[in-house]
Amino acid sequence: MAQAMIKAVLSDGADYAIAFSQRNESHGRAFAEEWGLTFMPDNAALYETSDAVVLAVKPQQLEAVAADLRSSHATPLVLSILAGTPLARLAELVRHDRLIRVMPNVAASVGASMSIMAPNPGLDDGDIKWAEGFLTTIGRTVILDEASLDKAGTVNGCGPAFFFQILEACSDALVALGIPRAVSYEIAAQTMKGSAELALQDGAHPACLKDKVTSPGGTTIAGICAMEKAGVRSGLIDAVMASYAQTLKISQ
């Protein structure tokens, strides 16, 4: 995810001086050379020289990395993309409160992430605005409280996999009807993308948008009825609820 975010920021043309560290030094240096970045193997040195830091390590690596950060005594703004690690725990580990939890998604790699950010209560408005501006380089951003982030994250974080499954199912149906696989993927993906963009720009309730393309006795309403009979709507609701239940389990 960290490399996807870096690539999106650079592709956006935003004017950020980016340095990073990585456990695998050879991979890190190769990535830095490829993208014209600064690789710093010393976490503490990177922390001391940064105005803001994106914390993107695996949860099991957090304590060791946090020990490096504490040793520098610096207090840069920290954007954590660690799932299941609350702000209170982060504050204990880094020993300051300039913290924001962020949940981007896989679409950051193409600058189309839906990112959710939850600032630490009492965080300076300037820090929040800086983070919001930074995250717009990888897509859209909304601000929620921390409890809401964990709930909404089941759609923005897990949702791409749900939508890929829907895309695959539509593609399979077209293939069954004789459409070549590659063409079926393009049709399904662009239709999904266009529908999402229409929903974002129009702002109407999804049911209203659906009604515009469902003629009485037509082909679309026949398909909608089949989806209702198969429980597609309730299945998606159940998927979101199951993902949230797993989120709670992991964070305990």
Secondary structure, 3 states (H helix, E strand, C coil): CHHHHHHHHHHHCCCCCCEECCCCHHHHHHHHHHHCCEECCCHHHHHHCCCEEEECCCHHHHHHHHHHHHCCCCCCEEEECCCCCCHHHHHHHHCCCCEEEEECCHHHHHCCEEEEEEECCCCCHHHHHHHHHHHHHHEEEEECCHHHHHHHHHHHCCHHHHHHHHHHHHHHHHHHCCCCHHHHHHHHHHHHHHHHHHHHHHCCCHHHHHHHCCCCCCHHHHHHHHHHHHCHHHHHHHHHHHHHHHHHHHHC
